[in-house]
Amino acid sequence: MKISRFLFLLAIAALISAFLAYFSYSYFVIEKITKLDLSVKVDDHFGLNADTDGIRFGMVKPGTSSERSLLLSNNASYPLRVEILKYGEIADWVRISENNFVLQSRENKQVNFTVYAPNVEYGNYSGTVKIIFKKTYNVGHK
């Protein structure tokens, strides 16, 4: 009886610790998360898509590429680490010019996204990009 009660209390303590660690990380480390849709249409000719609600590569032929740029800004008074994650069916097709970098206070940086369409069937393909801005802490540095 004592062992099962101890294990129960240990499990509760572990859950509380995990929740507090997650909350602390989310509140004190993550500054902002931006999610954008990625899309490309593979067809027998080229076409542009000027929509600004995501990263739209337009229309490309199989075996070719298209590039879009995104301007990232840090309006905070402290540096932020930027991490870009890709998801979805075109995640492996997309190359990012720069990732996992520090954006200094009041700094802007242009990041290029290039999609390389493999030899696939004609159609619409999509994915998502998540841009995570994290506070940086220089412990022990002035």
N, CA, C and O atoms as CSV, one atom per row, in Angstrom:
chain,resi,resn,atom,element,x,y,z
A,1,MET,N,N,0.810,-1.187,0.000
A,1,MET,CA,C,0.000,0.000,0.000
A,1,MET,C,C,0.858,1.258,0.000
A,1,MET,O,O,0.581,2.220,-0.716
A,2,LYS,N,N,1.907,1.229,0.820
A,2,LYS,CA,C,2.771,2.403,0.900
A,2,LYS,C,C,3.513,2.635,-0.419
A,2,LYS,O,O,3.730,3.776,-0.826
A,3,ILE,N,N,3.895,1.556,-1.070
A,3,ILE,CA,C,4.635,1.688,-2.334
A,3,ILE,C,C,3.735,2.273,-3.420
A,3,ILE,O,O,4.174,3.150,-4.163
A,4,SER,N,N,2.498,1.816,-3.532
A,4,SER,CA,C,1.603,2.348,-4.565
A,4,SER,C,C,1.268,3.810,-4.280
A,4,SER,O,O,1.147,4.601,-5.215
A,5,ARG,N,N,1.117,4.183,-3.022
A,5,ARG,CA,C,0.864,5.591,-2.680
A,5,ARG,C,C,2.085,6.444,-3.028
A,5,ARG,O,O,1.947,7.556,-3.539
A,6,PHE,N,N,3.276,5.917,-2.749
A,6,PHE,CA,C,4.509,6.631,-3.085
A,6,PHE,C,C,4.633,6.816,-4.592
A,6,PHE,O,O,4.982,7.900,-5.061
A,7,LEU,N,N,4.349,5.761,-5.352
A,7,LEU,CA,C,4.431,5.861,-6.807
A,7,LEU,C,C,3.395,6.848,-7.351
A,7,LEU,O,O,3.676,7.586,-8.295
A,8,PHE,N,N,2.209,6.862,-6.761
A,8,PHE,CA,C,1.179,7.812,-7.169
A,8,PHE,C,C,1.644,9.248,-6.915
A,8,PHE,O,O,1.515,10.104,-7.790
A,9,LEU,N,N,2.174,9.510,-5.743
A,9,LEU,CA,C,2.674,10.851,-5.419
A,9,LEU,C,C,3.849,11.236,-6.306
A,9,LEU,O,O,3.979,12.395,-6.702
A,10,LEU,N,N,4.698,10.275,-6.618
A,10,LEU,CA,C,5.833,10.532,-7.503
A,10,LEU,C,C,5.348,10.895,-8.916
A,10,LEU,O,O,5.902,11.788,-9.556
A,11,ALA,N,N,4.321,10.202,-9.389
A,11,ALA,CA,C,3.765,10.502,-10.713
A,11,ALA,C,C,3.138,11.891,-10.730
A,11,ALA,O,O,3.315,12.632,-11.697
A,12,ILE,N,N,2.417,12.253,-9.691
A,12,ILE,CA,C,1.822,13.591,-9.602
A,12,ILE,C,C,2.914,14.655,-9.578
A,12,ILE,O,O,2.804,15.675,-10.258
A,13,ALA,N,N,3.954,14.423,-8.808
A,13,ALA,CA,C,5.070,15.380,-8.740
A,13,ALA,C,C,5.734,15.527,-10.104
A,13,ALA,O,O,6.106,16.635,-10.489
A,14,ALA,N,N,5.890,14.431,-10.840
A,14,ALA,CA,C,6.500,14.491,-12.164
A,14,ALA,C,C,5.623,15.285,-13.133
A,14,ALA,O,O,6.136,16.070,-13.930
A,15,LEU,N,N,4.306,15.087,-13.068
A,15,LEU,CA,C,3.392,15.835,-13.937
A,15,LEU,C,C,3.422,17.325,-13.613
A,15,LEU,O,O,3.441,18.157,-14.520
A,16,ILE,N,N,3.427,17.659,-12.353
A,16,ILE,CA,C,3.488,19.074,-11.960
A,16,ILE,C,C,4.803,19.692,-12.411
A,16,ILE,O,O,4.817,20.819,-12.905
A,17,SER,N,N,5.899,18.976,-12.249
A,17,SER,CA,C,7.209,19.479,-12.688
A,17,SER,C,C,7.243,19.695,-14.189
A,17,SER,O,O,7.769,20.704,-14.660
A,18,ALA,N,N,6.686,18.755,-14.948
A,18,ALA,CA,C,6.663,18.893,-16.412
A,18,ALA,C,C,5.823,20.097,-16.818
A,18,ALA,O,O,6.219,20.857,-17.702
A,19,PHE,N,N,4.666,20.281,-16.183
A,19,PHE,CA,C,3.812,21.431,-16.492
A,19,PHE,C,C,4.534,22.740,-16.180
A,19,PHE,O,O,4.503,23.670,-16.986
A,20,LEU,N,N,5.176,22.821,-15.032
A,20,LEU,CA,C,5.889,24.049,-14.657
A,20,LEU,C,C,7.056,24.330,-15.599
A,20,LEU,O,O,7.310,25.484,-15.943
A,21,ALA,N,N,7.762,23.289,-16.013
A,21,ALA,CA,C,8.875,23.480,-16.955
A,21,ALA,C,C,8.348,23.981,-18.297
A,21,ALA,O,O,8.923,24.902,-18.877
A,22,TYR,N,N,7.271,23.394,-18.794
A,22,TYR,CA,C,6.677,23.827,-20.061
A,22,TYR,C,C,6.183,25.269,-19.967
A,22,TYR,O,O,6.449,26.075,-20.859
A,23,PHE,N,N,5.468,25.597,-18.896
A,23,PHE,CA,C,4.953,26.946,-18.705
A,23,PHE,C,C,6.094,27.957,-18.628
A,23,PHE,O,O,6.033,29.013,-19.258
A,24,SER,N,N,7.127,27.638,-17.862
A,24,SER,CA,C,8.272,28.553,-17.736
A,24,SER,C,C,8.951,28.767,-19.074
A,24,SER,O,O,9.288,29.898,-19.425
A,25,TYR,N,N,9.156,27.695,-19.825
A,25,TYR,CA,C,9.796,27.809,-21.134
A,25,TYR,C,C,8.948,28.659,-22.068
A,25,TYR,O,O,9.459,29.559,-22.734
A,26,SER,N,N,7.646,28.371,-22.116
A,26,SER,CA,C,6.758,29.108,-23.009
A,26,SER,C,C,6.651,30.576,-22.632
A,26,SER,O,O,6.610,31.440,-23.508
A,27,TYR,N,N,6.607,30.864,-21.357
A,27,TYR,CA,C,6.399,32.237,-20.915
A,27,TYR,C,C,7.685,33.054,-20.919
A,27,TYR,O,O,7.671,34.223,-21.307
A,28,PHE,N,N,8.784,32.462,-20.498
A,28,PHE,CA,C,10.016,33.224,-20.328
A,28,PHE,C,C,10.977,33.125,-21.510
A,28,PHE,O,O,11.853,33.980,-21.641
A,29,VAL,N,N,10.851,32.132,-22.364
A,29,VAL,CA,C,11.794,31.939,-23.465
A,29,VAL,C,C,11.174,32.294,-24.813
A,29,VAL,O,O,11.777,33.036,-25.590
A,30,ILE,N,N,9.988,31.782,-25.103
A,30,ILE,CA,C,9.349,32.021,-26.395
A,30,ILE,C,C,8.790,33.440,-26.430
A,30,ILE,O,O,7.927,33.789,-25.625
A,31,GLU,N,N,9.271,34.244,-27.344
A,31,GLU,CA,C,8.782,35.611,-27.517
A,31,GLU,C,C,7.565,35.637,-28.437
A,31,GLU,O,O,6.569,36.305,-28.162
A,32,LYS,N,N,7.674,34.886,-29.544
A,32,LYS,CA,C,6.610,34.928,-30.550
A,32,LYS,C,C,6.750,33.732,-31.477
A,32,LYS,O,O,7.859,33.279,-31.762
A,33,ILE,N,N,5.612,33.224,-31.945
A,33,ILE,CA,C,5.595,32.157,-32.944
A,33,ILE,C,C,4.691,32.605,-34.088
A,33,ILE,O,O,3.538,32.980,-33.876
A,34,THR,N,N,5.233,32.558,-35.299
A,34,THR,CA,C,4.463,32.912,-36.493
A,34,THR,C,C,4.351,31.675,-37.375
A,34,THR,O,O,5.355,31.028,-37.675
A,35,LYS,N,N,3.134,31.346,-37.789
A,35,LYS,CA,C,2.915,30.225,-38.703
A,35,LYS,C,C,2.448,30.776,-40.040
A,35,LYS,O,O,1.560,31.626,-40.102
A,36,LEU,N,N,3.064,30.275,-41.115
A,36,LEU,CA,C,2.704,30.687,-42.468
A,36,LEU,C,C,2.493,29.449,-43.332
A,36,LEU,O,O,3.191,28.446,-43.184
A,37,ASP,N,N,1.524,29.535,-44.230
A,37,ASP,CA,C,1.300,28.456,-45.186
A,37,ASP,C,C,2.337,28.520,-46.292
A,37,ASP,O,O,2.743,29.603,-46.714
A,38,LEU,N,N,2.762,27.360,-46.757
A,38,LEU,CA,C,3.624,27.221,-47.939
A,38,LEU,C,C,2.769,26.583,-49.030
A,38,LEU,O,O,2.001,25.661,-48.758
A,39,SER,N,N,2.900,27.072,-50.269
A,39,SER,CA,C,2.167,26.423,-51.358
A,39,SER,C,C,2.903,26.586,-52.676
A,39,SER,O,O,3.576,27.587,-52.920
A,40,VAL,N,N,2.756,25.578,-53.512
A,40,VAL,CA,C,3.297,25.609,-54.864
A,40,VAL,C,C,2.371,24.778,-55.752
A,40,VAL,O,O,1.811,23.770,-55.321
A,41,LYS,N,N,2.226,25.221,-56.989
A,41,LYS,CA,C,1.470,24.446,-57.966
A,41,LYS,C,C,2.456,23.941,-59.000
A,41,LYS,O,O,3.192,24.724,-59.600
A,42,VAL,N,N,2.471,22.648,-59.208
A,42,VAL,CA,C,3.332,22.042,-60.224
A,42,VAL,C,C,2.472,21.825,-61.462
A,42,VAL,O,O,1.438,21.159,-61.415
A,43,ASP,N,N,2.933,22.412,-62.585
A,43,ASP,CA,C,2.134,22.354,-63.826
A,43,ASP,C,C,3.086,22.398,-65.018
A,43,ASP,O,O,4.302,22.302,-64.849
A,44,ASP,N,N,2.535,22.541,-66.222
A,44,ASP,CA,C,3.357,22.510,-67.436
A,44,ASP,C,C,3.852,23.888,-67.853
A,44,ASP,O,O,4.440,24.021,-68.926
A,45,HIS,N,N,3.631,24.928,-67.030
A,45,HIS,CA,C,4.141,26.263,-67.320
A,45,HIS,C,C,4.383,27.009,-65.995
A,45,HIS,O,O,4.024,26.525,-64.922
A,46,PHE,N,N,4.993,28.183,-66.097
A,46,PHE,CA,C,5.320,28.967,-64.906
A,46,PHE,C,C,4.229,29.997,-64.645
A,46,PHE,O,O,3.559,30.444,-65.576
A,47,GLY,N,N,4.050,30.373,-63.387
A,47,GLY,CA,C,3.094,31.412,-63.027
A,47,GLY,C,C,3.452,32.012,-61.680
A,47,GLY,O,O,4.054,31.347,-60.837
A,48,LEU,N,N,3.086,33.256,-61.481
A,48,LEU,CA,C,3.380,33.965,-60.235
A,48,LEU,C,C,2.155,33.991,-59.336
A,48,LEU,O,O,1.017,33.933,-59.801
A,49,ASN,N,N,2.414,34.077,-58.044
A,49,ASN,CA,C,1.352,34.263,-57.061
A,49,ASN,C,C,1.826,35.372,-56.133
A,49,ASN,O,O,2.788,35.191,-55.386
A,50,ALA,N,N,1.162,36.510,-56.178
A,50,ALA,CA,C,1.580,37.674,-55.396
A,50,ALA,C,C,0.856,37.784,-54.057
A,50,ALA,O,O,0.995,38.794,-53.367
A,51,ASP,N,N,0.089,36.768,-53.680
A,51,ASP,CA,C,-0.600,36.814,-52.393
A,51,ASP,C,C,0.412,36.941,-51.257
A,51,ASP,O,O,1.509,36.386,-51.324
A,52,THR,N,N,0.029,37.678,-50.213
A,52,THR,CA,C,0.948,37.917,-49.091
A,52,THR,C,C,0.481,37.236,-47.806
A,52,THR,O,O,1.021,37.509,-46.734
A,53,ASP,N,N,-0.511,36.357,-47.899
A,53,ASP,CA,C,-1.014,35.696,-46.699
A,53,ASP,C,C,-0.230,34.439,-46.334
A,53,ASP,O,O,-0.615,33.718,-45.414
A,54,GLY,N,N,0.849,34.172,-47.033
A,54,GLY,CA,C,1.707,33.022,-46.782
A,54,GLY,C,C,2.883,33.082,-47.735
A,54,GLY,O,O,3.097,34.088,-48.411
A,55,ILE,N,N,3.634,32.012,-47.785
A,55,ILE,CA,C,4.748,31.928,-48.729
A,55,ILE,C,C,4.234,31.133,-49.921
A,55,ILE,O,O,4.167,29.904,-49.893
A,56,ARG,N,N,3.873,31.869,-50.970
A,56,ARG,CA,C,3.259,31.303,-52.172
A,56,ARG,C,C,4.293,31.300,-53.296
A,56,ARG,O,O,4.706,32.360,-53.767
A,57,PHE,N,N,4.705,30.116,-53.719
A,57,PHE,CA,C,5.744,30.002,-54.738
A,57,PHE,C,C,5.198,30.100,-56.153
A,57,PHE,O,O,5.972,30.153,-57.108
A,58,GLY,N,N,3.900,30.123,-56.304
A,58,GLY,CA,C,3.321,30.219,-57.635
A,58,GLY,C,C,3.297,28.871,-58.323
A,58,GLY,O,O,3.142,27.830,-57.684
A,59,MET,N,N,3.455,28.905,-59.661
A,59,MET,CA,C,3.385,27.708,-60.479
A,59,MET,C,C,4.758,27.429,-61.084
A,59,MET,O,O,5.381,28.315,-61.667
A,60,VAL,N,N,5.218,26.193,-60.938
A,60,VAL,CA,C,6.516,25.798,-61.481
A,60,VAL,C,C,6.378,24.491,-62.251
A,60,VAL,O,O,5.435,23.726,-62.050
A,61,LYS,N,N,7.334,24.257,-63.132
A,61,LYS,CA,C,7.396,22.992,-63.858
A,61,LYS,C,C,8.141,21.979,-62.990
A,61,LYS,O,O,8.970,22.359,-62.163
A,62,PRO,N,N,7.847,20.694,-63.174
A,62,PRO,CA,C,8.611,19.679,-62.441
A,62,PRO,C,C,10.111,19.831,-62.723
A,62,PRO,O,O,10.515,20.054,-63.864
A,63,GLY,N,N,10.922,19.708,-61.684
A,63,GLY,CA,C,12.368,19.811,-61.831
A,63,GLY,C,C,12.903,21.232,-61.799
A,63,GLY,O,O,14.097,21.440,-62.014
A,64,THR,N,N,12.044,22.221,-61.534
A,64,THR,CA,C,12.496,23.616,-61.476
A,64,THR,C,C,12.254,24.178,-60.071
A,64,THR,O,O,11.789,23.473,-59.175
A,65,SER,N,N,12.582,25.466,-59.901
A,65,SER,CA,C,12.469,26.066,-58.572
A,65,SER,C,C,11.837,27.453,-58.634
A,65,SER,O,O,11.704,28.055,-59.700
A,66,SER,N,N,11.454,27.934,-57.462
A,66,SER,CA,C,10.907,29.277,-57.301
A,66,SER,C,C,11.371,29.790,-55.940
A,66,SER,O,O,11.555,29.009,-55.006
A,67,GLU,N,N,11.559,31.096,-55.831
A,67,GLU,CA,C,12.070,31.672,-54.585
A,67,GLU,C,C,11.180,32.803,-54.099
A,67,GLU,O,O,10.659,33.584,-54.896
A,68,ARG,N,N,11.011,32.885,-52.793
A,68,ARG,CA,C,10.305,33.979,-52.142
A,68,ARG,C,C,11.145,34.446,-50.967
A,68,ARG,O,O,11.890,33.671,-50.368
A,69,SER,N,N,11.011,35.730,-50.648
A,69,SER,CA,C,11.762,36.322,-49.534
A,69,SER,C,C,10.807,36.764,-48.445
A,69,SER,O,O,9.657,37.119,-48.703
A,70,LEU,N,N,11.307,36.735,-47.233
A,70,LEU,CA,C,10.545,37.170,-46.075
A,70,LEU,C,C,11.459,38.053,-45.237
A,70,LEU,O,O,12.597,37.676,-44.955
A,71,LEU,N,N,10.974,39.220,-44.838
A,71,LEU,CA,C,11.751,40.131,-43.998
A,71,LEU,C,C,11.366,39.898,-42.552
A,71,LEU,O,O,10.221,40.126,-42.160
A,72,LEU,N,N,12.329,39.443,-41.759
A,72,LEU,CA,C,12.103,39.209,-40.331
A,72,LEU,C,C,12.634,40.399,-39.556
A,72,LEU,O,O,13.720,40.901,-39.849
A,73,SER,N,N,11.878,40.853,-38.571
A,73,SER,CA,C,12.250,42.037,-37.792
A,73,SER,C,C,12.199,41.737,-36.313
A,73,SER,O,O,11.339,40.995,-35.838
A,74,ASN,N,N,13.140,42.328,-35.592
A,74,ASN,CA,C,13.145,42.266,-34.130
A,74,ASN,C,C,12.912,43.672,-33.606
A,74,ASN,O,O,13.818,44.505,-33.634
A,75,ASN,N,N,11.705,43.942,-33.128
A,75,ASN,CA,C,11.377,45.248,-32.576
A,75,ASN,C,C,11.588,45.312,-31.072
A,75,ASN,O,O,11.301,46.334,-30.448
A,76,ALA,N,N,12.084,44.235,-30.486
A,76,ALA,CA,C,12.329,44.201,-29.044
A,76,ALA,C,C,13.628,44.935,-28.708
A,76,ALA,O,O,14.430,45.241,-29.590
A,77,SER,N,N,13.816,45.207,-27.434
A,77,SER,CA,C,15.030,45.897,-26.985
A,77,SER,C,C,16.131,44.907,-26.603
A,77,SER,O,O,17.109,45.284,-25.957
A,78,TYR,N,N,15.975,43.658,-26.996
A,78,TYR,CA,C,16.942,42.614,-26.685
A,78,TYR,C,C,17.022,41.666,-27.886
A,78,TYR,O,O,16.093,41.604,-28.691
A,79,PRO,N,N,18.130,40.931,-28.005
A,79,PRO,CA,C,18.276,40.012,-29.145
A,79,PRO,C,C,17.326,38.827,-29.046
A,79,PRO,O,O,16.937,38.414,-27.953
A,80,LEU,N,N,16.961,38.289,-30.200
A,80,LEU,CA,C,16.104,37.109,-30.280
A,80,LEU,C,C,16.757,36.064,-31.180
A,80,LEU,O,O,17.314,36.391,-32.228
A,81,ARG,N,N,16.681,34.813,-30.759
A,81,ARG,CA,C,17.134,33.704,-31.603
A,81,ARG,C,C,15.959,33.301,-32.480
A,81,ARG,O,O,14.835,33.163,-31.998
A,82,VAL,N,N,16.225,33.114,-33.772
A,82,VAL,CA,C,15.183,32.749,-34.737
A,82,VAL,C,C,15.422,31.311,-35.183
A,82,VAL,O,O,16.517,30.943,-35.607
A,83,GLU,N,N,14.364,30.513,-35.073
A,83,GLU,CA,C,14.405,29.131,-35.534
A,83,GLU,C,C,13.224,28.930,-36.482
A,83,GLU,O,O,12.093,29.281,-36.148
A,84,ILE,N,N,13.483,28.370,-37.657
A,84,ILE,CA,C,12.442,28.162,-38.664
A,84,ILE,C,C,12.260,26.663,-38.878
A,84,ILE,O,O,13.211,25.948,-39.195
A,85,LEU,N,N,11.029,26.201,-38.701
A,85,LEU,CA,C,10.696,24.789,-38.866
A,85,LEU,C,C,9.730,24.634,-40.038
A,85,LEU,O,O,8.863,25.483,-40.249
A,86,LYS,N,N,9.881,23.539,-40.805
A,86,LYS,CA,C,9.023,23.271,-41.959
A,86,LYS,C,C,8.259,21.982,-41.726
A,86,LYS,O,O,8.785,21.014,-41.177
A,87,TYR,N,N,6.991,21.993,-42.163
A,87,TYR,CA,C,6.133,20.820,-42.042
A,87,TYR,C,C,5.355,20.629,-43.345
A,87,TYR,O,O,5.238,21.552,-44.152
A,88,GLY,N,N,4.835,19.438,-43.535
A,88,GLY,CA,C,3.936,19.199,-44.649
A,88,GLY,C,C,4.587,18.502,-45.832
A,88,GLY,O,O,5.761,18.133,-45.794
A,89,GLU,N,N,3.790,18.331,-46.889
A,89,GLU,CA,C,4.238,17.544,-48.036
A,89,GLU,C,C,5.368,18.201,-48.830
A,89,GLU,O,O,6.097,17.501,-49.532
A,90,ILE,N,N,5.537,19.532,-48.741
A,90,ILE,CA,C,6.640,20.166,-49.481
A,90,ILE,C,C,7.800,20.579,-48.566
A,90,ILE,O,O,8.724,21.262,-49.007
A,91,ALA,N,N,7.755,20.171,-47.309
A,91,ALA,CA,C,8.818,20.557,-46.372
A,91,ALA,C,C,10.204,20.170,-46.892
A,91,ALA,O,O,11.147,20.952,-46.776
A,92,ASP,N,N,10.331,18.982,-47.457
A,92,ASP,CA,C,11.633,18.538,-47.965
A,92,ASP,C,C,12.021,19.225,-49.266
A,92,ASP,O,O,13.178,19.146,-49.680
A,93,TRP,N,N,11.082,19.896,-49.917
A,93,TRP,CA,C,11.368,20.598,-51.169
A,93,TRP,C,C,11.886,22.007,-50.919
A,93,TRP,O,O,12.476,22.618,-51.811
A,94,VAL,N,N,11.670,22.532,-49.707
A,94,VAL,CA,C,11.966,23.933,-49.409
A,94,VAL,C,C,13.323,24.074,-48.730
A,94,VAL,O,O,13.625,23.373,-47.764
A,95,ARG,N,N,14.133,24.987,-49.248
A,95,ARG,CA,C,15.426,25.332,-48.644
A,95,ARG,C,C,15.327,26.746,-48.105
A,95,ARG,O,O,14.727,27.626,-48.723
A,96,ILE,N,N,15.927,26.949,-46.935
A,96,ILE,CA,C,15.905,28.253,-46.264
A,96,ILE,C,C,17.325,28.795,-46.259
A,96,ILE,O,O,18.264,28.092,-45.887
A,97,SER,N,N,17.482,30.068,-46.680
A,97,SER,CA,C,18.819,30.646,-46.823
A,97,SER,C,C,19.569,30.748,-45.498
A,97,SER,O,O,20.792,30.612,-45.466
A,98,GLU,N,N,18.847,30.984,-44.412
A,98,GLU,CA,C,19.494,31.110,-43.111
A,98,GLU,C,C,18.511,30.661,-42.043
A,98,GLU,O,O,17.324,30.979,-42.101
A,99,ASN,N,N,19.021,29.915,-41.065
A,99,ASN,CA,C,18.177,29.401,-39.997
A,99,ASN,C,C,18.989,29.351,-38.709
A,99,ASN,O,O,20.218,29.310,-38.746
A,100,ASN,N,N,18.307,29.353,-37.582
A,100,ASN,CA,C,18.957,29.299,-36.270
A,100,ASN,C,C,20.002,30.399,-36.120
A,100,ASN,O,O,21.191,30.126,-35.959
A,101,PHE,N,N,19.546,31.632,-36.174
A,101,PHE,CA,C,20.435,32.784,-36.057
A,101,PHE,C,C,19.885,33.750,-35.025
A,101,PHE,O,O,18.726,33.657,-34.622
A,102,VAL,N,N,20.739,34.684,-34.601
A,102,VAL,CA,C,20.327,35.707,-33.641
A,102,VAL,C,C,20.023,36.990,-34.389
A,102,VAL,O,O,20.820,37.457,-35.203
A,103,LEU,N,N,18.869,37.547,-34.103
A,103,LEU,CA,C,18.439,38.817,-34.661
A,103,LEU,C,C,18.604,39.856,-33.551
A,103,LEU,O,O,17.897,39.816,-32.544
A,104,GLN,N,N,19.533,40.774,-33.741
A,104,GLN,CA,C,19.809,41.779,-32.716
A,104,GLN,C,C,18.624,42.738,-32.561
A,104,GLN,O,O,17.742,42.804,-33.418
A,105,SER,N,N,18.627,43.463,-31.472
A,105,SER,CA,C,17.569,44.441,-31.217
A,105,SER,C,C,17.475,45.423,-32.378
A,105,SER,O,O,18.490,45.956,-32.826
A,106,ARG,N,N,16.272,45.660,-32.860
A,106,ARG,CA,C,15.965,46.596,-33.951
A,106,ARG,C,C,16.586,46.178,-35.287
A,106,ARG,O,O,16.694,47.000,-36.197
A,107,GLU,N,N,16.987,44.934,-35.411
A,107,GLU,CA,C,17.594,44.447,-36.655
A,107,GLU,C,C,16.526,43.801,-37.541
A,107,GLU,O,O,15.564,43.212,-37.050
A,108,ASN,N,N,16.715,43.925,-38.846
A,108,ASN,CA,C,15.895,43.253,-39.855
A,108,ASN,C,C,16.789,42.315,-40.652
A,108,ASN,O,O,17.968,42.601,-40.864
A,109,LYS,N,N,16.231,41.201,-41.090
A,109,LYS,CA,C,17.006,40.263,-41.904
A,109,LYS,C,C,16.083,39.632,-42.935
A,109,LYS,O,O,14.981,39.184,-42.619
A,110,GLN,N,N,16.555,39.608,-44.171
A,110,GLN,CA,C,15.814,38.957,-45.242
A,110,GLN,C,C,16.201,37.487,-45.294
A,110,GLN,O,O,17.383,37.147,-45.344
A,111,VAL,N,N,15.203,36.626,-45.283
A,111,VAL,CA,C,15.420,35.186,-45.375
A,111,VAL,C,C,14.745,34.712,-46.658
A,111,VAL,O,O,13.583,35.029,-46.913
A,112,ASN,N,N,15.480,33.954,-47.458
A,112,ASN,CA,C,14.957,33.453,-48.733
A,112,ASN,C,C,14.497,32.009,-48.578
A,112,ASN,O,O,15.176,31.186,-47.964
A,113,PHE,N,N,13.332,31.723,-49.146
A,113,PHE,CA,C,12.763,30.386,-49.182
A,113,PHE,C,C,12.725,29.956,-50.637
A,113,PHE,O,O,12.128,30.637,-51.470
A,114,THR,N,N,13.357,28.832,-50.952
A,114,THR,CA,C,13.383,28.327,-52.319
A,114,THR,C,C,12.754,26.949,-52.354
A,114,THR,O,O,13.143,26.063,-51.593
A,115,VAL,N,N,11.774,26.763,-53.243
A,115,VAL,CA,C,11.160,25.455,-53.413
A,115,VAL,C,C,11.748,24.821,-54.668
A,115,VAL,O,O,11.834,25.463,-55.715
A,116,TYR,N,N,12.150,23.565,-54.557
A,116,TYR,CA,C,12.644,22.782,-55.684
A,116,TYR,C,C,11.618,21.677,-55.934
A,116,TYR,O,O,11.547,20.703,-55.185
A,117,ALA,N,N,10.827,21.840,-56.993
A,117,ALA,CA,C,9.777,20.857,-57.279
A,117,ALA,C,C,10.381,19.631,-57.956
A,117,ALA,O,O,10.972,19.748,-59.030
A,118,PRO,N,N,10.240,18.470,-57.348
A,118,PRO,CA,C,10.752,17.255,-58.000
A,118,PRO,C,C,9.843,16.860,-59.161
A,118,PRO,O,O,8.846,17.528,-59.436
A,119,ASN,N,N,10.185,15.804,-59.814
A,119,ASN,CA,C,9.355,15.306,-60.921
A,119,ASN,C,C,8.155,14.571,-60.341
A,119,ASN,O,O,8.176,13.356,-60.146
A,120,VAL,N,N,7.109,15.343,-60.071
A,120,VAL,CA,C,5.879,14.801,-59.484
A,120,VAL,C,C,4.712,15.091,-60.428
A,120,VAL,O,O,4.858,15.821,-61.408
A,121,GLU,N,N,3.570,14.518,-60.123
A,121,GLU,CA,C,2.372,14.780,-60.913
A,121,GLU,C,C,1.962,16.235,-60.770
A,121,GLU,O,O,2.213,16.860,-59.739
A,122,TYR,N,N,1.331,16.771,-61.802
A,122,TYR,CA,C,0.806,18.129,-61.733
A,122,TYR,C,C,-0.210,18.212,-60.592
A,122,TYR,O,O,-0.982,17.284,-60.350
A,123,GLY,N,N,-0.183,19.352,-59.901
A,123,GLY,CA,C,-1.133,19.533,-58.812
A,123,GLY,C,C,-0.675,20.586,-57.831
A,123,GLY,O,O,0.395,21.175,-57.990
A,124,ASN,N,N,-1.486,20.822,-56.815
A,124,ASN,CA,C,-1.179,21.772,-55.749
A,124,ASN,C,C,-0.567,21.027,-54.573
A,124,ASN,O,O,-1.063,19.982,-54.153
A,125,TYR,N,N,0.513,21.581,-54.054
A,125,TYR,CA,C,1.220,20.983,-52.925
A,125,TYR,C,C,1.398,22.047,-51.850
A,125,TYR,O,O,1.550,23.232,-52.148
A,126,SER,N,N,1.376,21.606,-50.597
A,126,SER,CA,C,1.402,22.597,-49.522
A,126,SER,C,C,2.216,22.131,-48.323
A,126,SER,O,O,2.675,20.991,-48.249
A,127,GLY,N,N,2.372,23.057,-47.397
A,127,GLY,CA,C,3.063,22.798,-46.150
A,127,GLY,C,C,2.898,23.996,-45.238
A,127,GLY,O,O,2.107,24.897,-45.518
A,128,THR,N,N,3.637,24.002,-44.163
A,128,THR,CA,C,3.584,25.082,-43.185
A,128,THR,C,C,4.994,25.385,-42.718
A,128,THR,O,O,5.834,24.491,-42.611
A,129,VAL,N,N,5.241,26.643,-42.445
A,129,VAL,CA,C,6.502,27.042,-41.831
A,129,VAL,C,C,6.163,27.714,-40.503
A,129,VAL,O,O,5.239,28.522,-40.414
A,130,LYS,N,N,6.936,27.361,-39.473
A,130,LYS,CA,C,6.764,27.967,-38.157
A,130,LYS,C,C,8.049,28.724,-37.834
A,130,LYS,O,O,9.136,28.147,-37.826
A,131,ILE,N,N,7.912,30.027,-37.566
A,131,ILE,CA,C,9.057,30.868,-37.229
A,131,ILE,C,C,8.968,31.172,-35.742
A,131,ILE,O,O,8.021,31.811,-35.282
A,132,ILE,N,N,9.962,30.709,-34.997
A,132,ILE,CA,C,9.960,30.852,-33.542
A,132,ILE,C,C,11.020,31.882,-33.159
A,132,ILE,O,O,12.192,31.753,-33.513
A,133,PHE,N,N,10.586,32.899,-32.435
A,133,PHE,CA,C,11.480,33.936,-31.916
A,133,PHE,C,C,11.671,33.657,-30.428
A,133,PHE,O,O,10.709,33.685,-29.660
A,134,LYS,N,N,12.919,33.386,-30.018
A,134,LYS,CA,C,13.211,33.049,-28.623
A,134,LYS,C,C,14.109,34.109,-28.003
A,134,LYS,O,O,15.027,34.624,-28.642
A,135,LYS,N,N,13.826,34.419,-26.759
A,135,LYS,CA,C,14.695,35.332,-26.013
A,135,LYS,C,C,16.031,34.640,-25.791
A,135,LYS,O,O,16.087,33.430,-25.567
A,136,THR,N,N,17.107,35.419,-25.856
A,136,THR,CA,C,18.432,34.872,-25.590
A,136,THR,C,C,18.891,35.384,-24.235
A,136,THR,O,O,18.704,36.553,-23.899
A,137,TYR,N,N,19.489,34.502,-23.475
A,137,TYR,CA,C,19.993,34.873,-22.150
A,137,TYR,C,C,21.481,34.592,-22.128
A,137,TYR,O,O,21.909,33.446,-22.272
A,138,ASN,N,N,22.260,35.628,-21.950
A,138,ASN,CA,C,23.711,35.489,-21.875
A,138,ASN,C,C,24.107,35.414,-20.410
A,138,ASN,O,O,24.557,36.398,-19.825
A,139,VAL,N,N,23.936,34.250,-19.833
A,139,VAL,CA,C,24.246,34.052,-18.419
A,139,VAL,C,C,25.748,34.194,-18.220
A,139,VAL,O,O,26.538,33.544,-18.905
A,140,GLY,N,N,26.136,35.045,-17.281
A,140,GLY,CA,C,27.552,35.232,-16.969
A,140,GLY,C,C,28.253,36.221,-17.867
A,140,GLY,O,O,29.452,36.447,-17.703
A,141,HIS,N,N,27.540,36.830,-18.825
A,141,HIS,CA,C,28.132,37.823,-19.717
A,141,HIS,C,C,27.517,39.176,-19.462
A,141,HIS,O,O,26.350,39.286,-19.087
A,142,LYS,N,N,28.305,40.193,-19.668
A,142,LYS,CA,C,27.805,41.570,-19.510
A,142,LYS,C,C,27.462,42.166,-20.834
A,142,LYS,O,O,27.026,43.315,-20.899
